Amino acid sequence: MGKGEYLGEFEQLILLALVRLGNNAYGMTVRREIEERAERNVSIGAVYATLDRLEEKGYVTSHFGEATPERGGRAKRFFAISASGVYALNESRETLSRMWKGLRLGEVS
């Protein structure tokens, strides 16, 4: 990955949520997944802004489902991680792993 292509922590959480949710990944389910698993409060706006940014980078794809009466005739926008998103996520994990290798946290001087 080149400079400026590294994933931030929240981007990683979003991508991991997409992997976990599979075909049921849309804004609210992504938000719930992060809140439950990461024990972190997130706004729906932050979720959508990050999903949009990841889509611009080519790490995520999206499509609209069917419009439903429960949503006032609006369709849900579903998201999926792309092959390049999987690659970026794996690279982020490997980078962190290399940084942690051999470290033992204790007292820091």
C-alpha positions as CSV (number, residue, x, y, z in Angstrom):
1,M,0.0,0.0,0.0
2,G,1.3,3.4,-0.9
3,K,1.4,6.5,1.2
4,G,-2.1,7.8,2.1
5,E,-3.7,4.4,1.4
6,Y,-3.5,3.1,5.0
7,L,-6.7,2.4,6.8
8,G,-7.6,4.3,9.9
9,E,-9.1,2.5,13.0
10,F,-12.7,3.4,12.2
11,E,-12.3,2.4,8.6
12,Q,-11.0,-1.0,9.8
13,L,-14.0,-1.3,12.1
14,I,-16.4,-0.5,9.2
15,L,-14.8,-3.1,6.9
16,L,-14.8,-5.7,9.6
17,A,-18.5,-5.1,10.2
18,L,-19.2,-5.5,6.5
19,V,-17.4,-8.9,6.5
20,R,-19.4,-10.0,9.5
21,L,-22.7,-8.8,8.2
22,G,-22.4,-10.2,4.7
23,N,-25.6,-9.6,2.7
24,N,-27.2,-7.7,5.6
25,A,-24.8,-4.8,5.7
26,Y,-26.5,-1.4,5.5
27,G,-26.0,1.7,7.6
28,M,-27.9,0.8,10.7
29,T,-26.7,-2.8,10.9
30,V,-23.1,-1.6,10.5
31,R,-23.6,0.9,13.3
32,R,-25.1,-1.7,15.6
33,E,-22.3,-4.2,14.9
34,I,-19.6,-1.7,15.8
35,E,-21.5,-0.5,18.9
36,E,-21.9,-4.1,20.1
37,R,-18.5,-5.6,19.3
38,A,-16.3,-2.6,19.7
39,E,-18.4,-1.2,22.6
40,R,-18.1,2.2,21.1
41,N,-20.9,4.7,20.4
42,V,-20.9,5.9,16.8
43,S,-23.2,8.2,14.9
44,I,-25.0,7.0,11.8
45,G,-23.5,10.1,10.0
46,A,-20.0,8.9,10.8
47,V,-20.8,5.4,9.5
48,Y,-22.2,6.7,6.2
49,A,-19.4,9.3,5.7
50,T,-16.8,6.5,6.2
51,L,-18.7,4.1,3.9
52,D,-18.8,6.8,1.2
53,R,-15.1,7.4,1.6
54,L,-14.3,3.7,1.4
55,E,-16.4,3.4,-1.7
56,E,-14.5,6.3,-3.3
57,K,-11.2,4.4,-2.5
58,G,-12.6,1.3,-4.1
59,Y,-12.7,-0.7,-0.9
60,V,-16.5,-0.9,-0.7
61,T,-19.3,-1.4,-3.2
62,S,-22.9,-0.5,-2.7
63,H,-26.3,-1.2,-4.3
64,F,-29.9,-0.3,-3.5
65,G,-32.4,-2.9,-2.4
66,E,-36.1,-2.8,-3.1
67,A,-38.1,0.1,-1.8
68,T,-40.3,-0.8,1.2
69,P,-43.4,0.7,2.7
70,E,-41.9,0.5,6.2
71,R,-39.2,3.0,4.9
72,G,-41.7,5.3,3.3
73,G,-41.0,3.9,-0.1
74,R,-37.3,4.4,0.2
75,A,-34.8,1.6,-0.6
76,K,-32.0,0.5,1.7
77,R,-28.4,0.9,0.5
78,F,-26.5,-2.2,1.0
79,F,-22.7,-2.3,1.2
80,A,-20.0,-5.0,0.6
81,I,-16.3,-5.1,1.0
82,S,-14.5,-5.4,-2.4
83,A,-11.4,-7.5,-3.2
84,S,-9.2,-4.4,-2.8
85,G,-10.9,-3.7,0.6
86,V,-10.0,-7.2,1.7
87,Y,-6.4,-6.7,0.6
88,A,-6.2,-3.3,2.5
89,L,-7.7,-4.8,5.6
90,N,-5.2,-7.7,5.5
91,E,-2.3,-5.3,5.0
92,S,-3.5,-3.2,8.0
93,R,-3.5,-6.3,10.1
94,E,-0.1,-7.4,9.0
95,T,1.4,-3.9,9.6
96,L,0.0,-3.8,13.1
97,S,1.2,-7.3,13.7
98,R,4.8,-6.4,12.6
99,M,4.7,-3.3,14.9
100,W,3.6,-5.4,17.9
101,K,6.0,-8.3,17.3
102,G,8.4,-8.7,20.2
103,L,6.9,-5.9,22.3
104,R,5.9,-6.4,25.8
105,L,4.1,-3.5,27.4
106,G,5.0,-2.7,31.0
107,E,6.7,0.3,32.3
108,V,7.7,2.8,29.7
109,S,10.7,5.0,30.3
